[in-house]
Amino acid sequence: MFGMSMSEMAILLVIGILLFGSRLPEVARSAGGMYRRFRESLNDLQSQVQIDLDEPPSRQRGGHASLPAEPVHEETYEEVSVPKFEPPPDSD
């Protein structure tokens, strides 16, 4: 169960009893509730992401396609020049 042997589970139970004593059932119930809420929110997030990925771009938020209205031509870009490294002059 949970990838643990019976001896490992027994050790965890003893540690839990030592740490929490008579409050152990309350702590276990609280931890189970937090785990359940975490899984529900994770499943909601996964379903939202899956829905967004399944829709075509034009139907995603805003209703606009992410493609530009007109194609961009290469000749509209200017050549970028980078300054060349020049070592400092010798002070000799």
CNS distance restraints for C-alpha pairs under 8 A (distance, minus, plus):
assign (resid   1 and name CA) (resid   5 and name CA) 7.27 0.50 0.50
assign (resid   4 and name CA) (resid   8 and name CA) 6.06 0.50 0.50
assign (resid   4 and name CA) (resid   9 and name CA) 6.59 0.50 0.50
assign (resid   5 and name CA) (resid   9 and name CA) 6.41 0.50 0.50
assign (resid   6 and name CA) (resid  10 and name CA) 6.12 0.50 0.50
assign (resid   7 and name CA) (resid  11 and name CA) 6.23 0.50 0.50
assign (resid   8 and name CA) (resid  12 and name CA) 6.30 0.50 0.50
assign (resid   9 and name CA) (resid  13 and name CA) 6.17 0.50 0.50
assign (resid  10 and name CA) (resid  14 and name CA) 6.24 0.50 0.50
assign (resid  11 and name CA) (resid  15 and name CA) 6.21 0.50 0.50
assign (resid  12 and name CA) (resid  16 and name CA) 6.03 0.50 0.50
assign (resid  13 and name CA) (resid  17 and name CA) 6.16 0.50 0.50
assign (resid  14 and name CA) (resid  18 and name CA) 6.18 0.50 0.50
assign (resid  15 and name CA) (resid  19 and name CA) 6.12 0.50 0.50
assign (resid  16 and name CA) (resid  20 and name CA) 5.87 0.50 0.50
assign (resid  16 and name CA) (resid  21 and name CA) 7.35 0.50 0.50
assign (resid  16 and name CA) (resid  24 and name CA) 6.82 0.50 0.50
assign (resid  17 and name CA) (resid  21 and name CA) 4.68 0.50 0.50
assign (resid  17 and name CA) (resid  22 and name CA) 7.51 0.50 0.50
assign (resid  17 and name CA) (resid  24 and name CA) 6.49 0.50 0.50
assign (resid  20 and name CA) (resid  24 and name CA) 5.19 0.50 0.50
assign (resid  20 and name CA) (resid  27 and name CA) 7.73 0.50 0.50
assign (resid  23 and name CA) (resid  27 and name CA) 6.19 0.50 0.50
assign (resid  24 and name CA) (resid  28 and name CA) 6.03 0.50 0.50
assign (resid  25 and name CA) (resid  29 and name CA) 6.09 0.50 0.50
assign (resid  26 and name CA) (resid  30 and name CA) 6.19 0.50 0.50
assign (resid  27 and name CA) (resid  31 and name CA) 6.11 0.50 0.50
assign (resid  28 and name CA) (resid  32 and name CA) 6.08 0.50 0.50
assign (resid  29 and name CA) (resid  33 and name CA) 6.21 0.50 0.50
assign (resid  30 and name CA) (resid  34 and name CA) 6.25 0.50 0.50
assign (resid  31 and name CA) (resid  35 and name CA) 6.13 0.50 0.50
assign (resid  32 and name CA) (resid  36 and name CA) 6.11 0.50 0.50
assign (resid  33 and name CA) (resid  37 and name CA) 6.21 0.50 0.50
assign (resid  34 and name CA) (resid  38 and name CA) 6.08 0.50 0.50
assign (resid  35 and name CA) (resid  39 and name CA) 6.20 0.50 0.50
assign (resid  36 and name CA) (resid  40 and name CA) 6.21 0.50 0.50
assign (resid  37 and name CA) (resid  41 and name CA) 6.17 0.50 0.50
assign (resid  38 and name CA) (resid  42 and name CA) 6.09 0.50 0.50
assign (resid  39 and name CA) (resid  43 and name CA) 6.06 0.50 0.50
assign (resid  40 and name CA) (resid  44 and name CA) 6.18 0.50 0.50
assign (resid  41 and name CA) (resid  45 and name CA) 6.15 0.50 0.50
assign (resid  42 and name CA) (resid  46 and name CA) 6.16 0.50 0.50
assign (resid  43 and name CA) (resid  47 and name CA) 6.14 0.50 0.50
assign (resid  44 and name CA) (resid  48 and name CA) 6.23 0.50 0.50
assign (resid  45 and name CA) (resid  49 and name CA) 6.21 0.50 0.50
assign (resid  46 and name CA) (resid  50 and name CA) 6.02 0.50 0.50
assign (resid  47 and name CA) (resid  51 and name CA) 6.07 0.50 0.50
assign (resid  48 and name CA) (resid  52 and name CA) 6.23 0.50 0.50
assign (resid  49 and name CA) (resid  53 and name CA) 6.18 0.50 0.50
assign (resid  50 and name CA) (resid  54 and name CA) 6.17 0.50 0.50
assign (resid  51 and name CA) (resid  55 and name CA) 6.46 0.50 0.50
assign (resid  52 and name CA) (resid  60 and name CA) 6.78 0.50 0.50
assign (resid  55 and name CA) (resid  59 and name CA) 6.29 0.50 0.50
assign (resid  55 and name CA) (resid  60 and name CA) 6.48 0.50 0.50
assign (resid  56 and name CA) (resid  60 and name CA) 6.76 0.50 0.50
assign (resid  57 and name CA) (resid  64 and name CA) 7.54 0.50 0.50
assign (resid  57 and name CA) (resid  65 and name CA) 5.49 0.50 0.50
assign (resid  57 and name CA) (resid  66 and name CA) 6.79 0.50 0.50
assign (resid  58 and name CA) (resid  63 and name CA) 5.47 0.50 0.50
assign (resid  58 and name CA) (resid  64 and name CA) 5.11 0.50 0.50
assign (resid  58 and name CA) (resid  65 and name CA) 4.19 0.50 0.50
assign (resid  58 and name CA) (resid  66 and name CA) 7.38 0.50 0.50
assign (resid  59 and name CA) (resid  63 and name CA) 5.03 0.50 0.50
assign (resid  59 and name CA) (resid  64 and name CA) 7.07 0.50 0.50
assign (resid  59 and name CA) (resid  65 and name CA) 7.61 0.50 0.50
assign (resid  60 and name CA) (resid  64 and name CA) 7.44 0.50 0.50
assign (resid  72 and name CA) (resid  76 and name CA) 7.55 0.50 0.50
assign (resid  73 and name CA) (resid  77 and name CA) 7.87 0.50 0.50
